[in-house]
Amino acid sequence: MALERLDDPDYPTFGMGQAAELLEVAPAFLRSLDAAGLLRPARSAGGHRRYSRNQLDRVAALREMAEHGHTLAGAAEILDLRADLAAERARHAHTTAERDQARHERDIARHERDQPRVVRGPTTRPTPPAAFHTERDDRQQR
């Protein structure tokens, strides 16, 4: 359904005028980001720029960093590196979880493999019953 797309933060919902108004920037600022390759908005069938919520968040972060003295290109690089780091952390967490699960399964398998040895116990030689006396034993007792 079309309304489900509105929940998608990557769906290009906002036109340039709406985006500029929400961000309190001039439309020219948004065009300059597109021209510099720092933001790639989607295009409507008529060629108009369309922005997603994630893109608006990126523009807000770029603007804030620029206000703190970063160049737009430098700010974009910082945001890209942060995104890369977040992705690597997520990948690391996933592979760590897989490793831990594999270790757990290995430990269970080892326990199940070794369980019969514990139940059986150590093998010992049976002692002969007391009725098995020989004549020699009788002579030694005298």
C-alpha positions in Angstrom: 0.0 0.0 0.0 1.2 3.5 -0.8 0.8 4.8 2.8 3.4 2.2 4.1 6.1 4.1 2.1 5.5 7.1 4.3 7.0 5.1 7.2 10.1 4.4 5.2 12.8 6.9 6.2 14.5 6.5 2.8 11.3 7.2 0.8 11.6 10.6 -1.0 8.6 12.3 0.5 9.5 16.0 0.5 9.8 18.4 -2.4 12.5 21.0 -2.3 10.2 23.7 -1.0 9.0 21.6 1.9 12.5 20.4 2.7 13.9 23.9 2.7 11.1 25.1 4.9 11.5 22.2 7.4 15.3 22.8 7.6 15.1 26.6 7.6 17.5 26.8 4.7 17.2 28.4 1.3 16.4 26.1 -1.6 19.7 27.3 -3.2 21.5 25.6 -0.3 19.9 22.2 -1.1 20.7 22.7 -4.8 24.3 23.4 -3.9 24.6 20.2 -2.0 23.3 18.3 -5.0 25.7 20.1 -7.3 28.6 19.3 -5.1 27.6 15.7 -4.9 27.1 15.7 -1.2 23.5 14.8 -1.4 21.7 13.0 -4.2 17.9 13.6 -3.9 15.5 11.4 -5.9 13.8 13.0 -8.9 10.1 13.0 -9.6 8.7 12.1 -13.1 8.9 15.8 -13.8 12.5 16.1 -12.7 11.9 17.8 -9.4 14.1 17.0 -6.4 12.5 14.8 -3.7 14.1 14.3 -0.3 13.7 11.5 2.2 13.7 11.9 6.0 17.2 10.4 6.2 18.4 13.0 3.6 16.9 15.8 5.7 18.7 14.5 8.7 21.9 14.5 6.8 21.4 18.1 5.6 20.7 19.2 9.2 23.9 17.5 10.4 25.9 19.0 7.5 24.5 22.5 8.3 25.2 22.1 12.0 28.8 21.0 11.3 29.3 23.8 8.9 28.1 26.3 11.6 30.8 24.9 13.8 33.6 25.6 11.3 33.8 22.5 9.1 33.7 22.7 5.4 30.7 21.0 3.8 33.0 18.5 2.1 34.7 17.8 5.4 31.4 17.5 7.2 30.2 15.1 4.6 33.3 13.0 5.0 32.9 12.9 8.8 29.2 11.8 8.4 30.3 9.1 5.9 33.0 7.8 8.2 30.5 7.7 11.1 28.1 5.7 9.0 30.9 3.3 8.0 31.9 2.9 11.6 28.3 2.2 12.7 28.0 -0.4 9.9 31.3 -2.1 10.9 30.2 -2.2 14.6 26.9 -3.8 13.6 28.8 -6.4 11.4 31.2 -7.1 14.3 28.3 -7.5 16.7 26.6 -9.9 14.3 29.8 -12.0 13.7 30.5 -12.1 17.5 27.0 -13.4 18.1 27.4 -16.1 15.5 30.8 -17.1 17.0 29.3 -17.3 20.5 26.4 -19.4 19.2 28.8 -21.7 17.4 30.8 -22.1 20.6 27.7 -22.8 22.6 26.6 -25.5 20.1 30.1 -27.0 20.2 30.1 -27.1 24.0 26.7 -28.8 24.0 27.9 -31.4 21.4 31.0 -32.1 23.5 28.9 -32.5 26.6 26.6 -34.9 24.9 29.5 -36.8 23.4 31.2 -37.2 26.8 28.0 -37.9 28.7 28.0 -41.7 28.1 31.6 -41.9 29.6 30.4 -40.3 32.8 27.4 -42.6 33.1 29.4 -45.7 32.4 32.1 -44.8 34.7 35.7 -46.1 34.8 36.2 -49.8 33.8 37.4 -52.0 36.7 38.3 -55.6 36.9 35.7 -57.5 38.9 36.9 -59.0 42.1 36.4 -62.8 42.4 33.8 -64.0 44.9 35.0 -65.2 48.3 34.1 -68.8 47.4 37.0 -69.1 45.0 39.6 -70.4 47.3 42.2 -72.7 46.2 44.1 -75.3 48.2 47.1 -73.1 48.1 45.2 -70.3 49.8 44.2 -72.8 52.5 47.9 -73.9 53.1 49.0 -70.3 53.3 46.5 -69.5 56.0 47.8 -72.4 58.3 
